[in-house]
């Protein structure tokens, strides 16, 4: 395959960015999208040019690092992570636009790399359990109803990639935050901090500069792990209940 790549290049957070055009030949349909970028970077290095900076880690669709907007879609045309997107999803001669996440809370560090530490701070605000539990308990020591376990696992699948924010026209982080809140709130271990968790995490989310949610649903459509849209409404109910119960 021969492809034309239009890639966002930006030296640092303070520099203006622009799209740069590159031609890539001999791309195999069996390559992943990141492997194709590796080929581009090898060619740039051989020419004495600076390679394109992009995030990656596990390349197995688990870590959420591979945050790219491809032809206007978060993670590309398939509902998967960028590292699990293969070049057979494109055709010979295609022009592919490759950009970083576009959100005020995710400033560009360089080229396709953005600062997603805002997610870390949302987690730090309450996405954990502080109760001292000692060593790991026996797996069946705390019975959890299957419906609750399934609900928790469904939300625990969130990998924090940020596709929900990138796809949202408002740059909202409600799907990410709701996944983290709902995952813990339904479990017995997370119950003692149920109210403070949702209040603190939503407050931090707002402080990070994410946009407001208008339930357009683009977040759930783009999510590579299928976090459901009703997760947001469930968190809203949690927040309303907690705000009435906890006086601050």
C-alpha positions, 0 to 999 in steps of 0.5 A: 500500500502507498499512503499519504499521511498528513501528520500534526507536527508541533515542537512543544506546548508553546509553539504553533503547530501545523500539518506536515505531509509524508508519503509512505510506501510498502505498507502491509495490510497486516501492520498495526497503525503504530507499526505504520508510524514506526515505518514512517519514523524510520524513514525520517531518521534515515533522512536526518529528519526528526521523527514524529512523537506519539504515545504508545506502551503495551500495544495490546489495547490495554494501557490506553496510551495510543491516543490519536485522532485518525481522519477525525475519529478518536482511535480511527474508523474501527471501535478499537484502540489505535494500536489494535487498528490495522492498515487493512482498514484503509485502502491503497492511495488513501490520505490519512489525517493524524492528529492529537486529542483536541481538548483544553484539558489535554494540552499538546506536549509535542506532535501527537503527544498530549498531557493527560495528567488531568485524568490522574488528578481526577483519580487521585481525588477519589478513585481508590479505596483508603480503608486498610484491608491488610493482605489480599483476602480470600476471593470468596470472603466478601460475597458480591451479588452477580449483578453488582459484580457484572456492573463493576467489571463493565465499568472497570474496563475503562483504560483511561485513553481519553477517546471519550473526551476527544470525541465529545464536542464539549470536551467533557470527561463524564464517561471516564469519571463515571466509569471510575466512580461506578466501578467502586461505588457498587462494591462493598469495599467502596461503599464507605466512601461512596458519597465523598468519592463522587463529590470529590471526583466530579469537583476535580473533573470540573477544576481540570477544565473539561467541558460540560456534558450534554449527553450527545453520546459521542463518548460512548460511541468512541469508547474502545471498551464499550463503557455505556452511556447510562454510566453518566446518568448513574453517576449523576444520580450518585452525585445528587444523592451525595450532595443532599447527604453530605454537607460541605 
